[in-house]
Amino acid sequence: MACDLWLVPLVDVLCHSPDNPFAEELAEYDRALAEAGLPPVPVFGYVAGMSGTVAPVAGFDYAALHLLRRAYLLQLSGLPVTPAERLDGDYQQLLEMFETAAQQAHLVWHFDHAGAYVPVDFPHPLVNDALLAGGGPLGSSQGLLRELEAVAPVLGIDPFNPPPAPAPPERPTRLEEPAAGPRAEDGPFARERHVWLGLHAAATRSLAQGSMIVFS
């Protein structure tokens, strides 16, 4: 199944518009951030080249996202990070064995096909009843980037000089259709690397452009 990532520019022409399709979500995120003693989602003034247009940044396979999360949990827990062709139950066992660590990880503790990462730095995903009833835990783009950098070496990626990210989807990908896959020559962690590169591109652009990352 396919999973797309979109960047939502946090510019006033979008966020302050009465037609802003993310108004309710942003209000919930601001409430969750305030409850945690954090500043609200930043909104930036218009500058040339920032139209407020929402655009895709990455696309990958839903199961491959779980493989990357599995690799991160293995590495975080000090266990050998071994390639896996498919999820065979050990990922669920890892979630149960290391539940506290999983719930503190921006990469892991996040709903699939919903939720967001915002460019506000906080140590662990934010969770409350309103978030869980909607898109799920709220993640930090900074926190996501730190965790991607931590797991990169075991996947054979230099986090400070990564390969080019795959091209984003040309159109919204339907959930039930096949997602773009990795190159065959990318080795035993090809699927994890493919997702890593997409998430890394999203996180770095989120911080550079002042954008929110949204799953769909």
Summary of the structure (lengths in Angstrom):
residues: 216
radius of gyration: 16.8
end to end distance: 11.5
largest distance: 50.8
contacts: 686
relative contact order: 0.23
helix: 41%
strand: 13%
